[in-house]
Amino acid sequence: MSKINYKSVEEIELIRESSLLVGKTLGEIAKVVGPGVKTIELNKLAETYIRDNGGVPAFLNYSGFPYSLCISVNDKVVHGFPGDYFLKEGDLISVDCGVVLNKYYGDSAYTFAIGEVSDTAKKLMRVTQECLVLGVEKAVVGMRVGDIGYAVQEHAEKNGFGVVKELVGHGVGLQLHEKPEVPNYGKRGSGIKLEEGMVIAIEPMINAGRAGVKFWDDGWTVSTVDGKPSAHYEHTVAVKKGKADILSTFSYVDNVLKEKNKS
């Protein structure tokens, strides 16, 4: 098993810069996402914006992945391909984005509602975001990876939703995926102890129905077994004493969506 790479204060600031560019890119997506938009257009927008701001799309050609964004619509959980699909009213779309800037990775994901979505979809989005908040609260020195997973799982299942177990969060740094793995399920007090200098991506993937998923023949796309929608939110977080330091941000997305809701 490869070892955990602990980060210095300087390295954490570099990861914060990368994660900030991810947050700004998701903000750019928020400006244009809506009914009638082709998902491949979102991919082009993100790639251009990342490069214009001195970064490199982290997902493009990662283990052969052919796009700059993972775009997963409705029953797709993660790793969906952007393409000729036109978004329509009622869709849920998870946009997962990664950036390399100054050699360090940032990683974050956000699920958007397209127009008016069902009450179930609204609840799924709200609960998944709450799961992320609860998981991040446990990313402090002295807790364990299992405490994060337990917090996510307990809240999701209490609300009648399924927690994806085949895919996990992960360490982030000079690589996109480092140790430790950060599952969205677990037992309190179990797993690796969290220590200062760890940087992890916490990313609840929560299904409206059953927890099970299926893997597509394209080698990437993962969807729910029952065809019900899934939501996915992700932050890159530095483990600290007392309170986790969230390096990525949804503030750009939130500001855009607030303005859109006004108009």
LINNORZI-V446716 format. One record per run of one state. SS is the DSSP state (@ for helix, = for strand, . for the rest). FROM is the first residue (numbers start at 1). TO is the last residue. If there is no record, write none. Layout:
ss	from	to
SS	FROM	TO
SS	FROM	TO
This chain:
ss	from	to
.	1	8
@	9	32
.	33	37
=	38	38
@	39	52
.	53	55
=	56	57
.	58	61
@	62	64
.	65	68
=	69	73
.	74	75
=	76	78
.	79	85
=	86	86
.	87	91
=	92	101
.	102	103
=	104	113
.	114	118
@	119	137
.	138	139
=	140	140
.	141	143
=	144	144
@	145	158
.	159	161
=	162	163
.	164	168
=	169	171
.	172	177
=	178	182
.	183	192
=	193	193
.	194	198
=	199	202
.	203	204
=	205	207
.	208	212
=	213	215
.	216	221
=	222	224
.	225	229
=	230	232
.	233	233
=	234	238
.	239	239
=	240	240
.	241	244
=	245	246
.	247	250
@	251	262
.	263	263
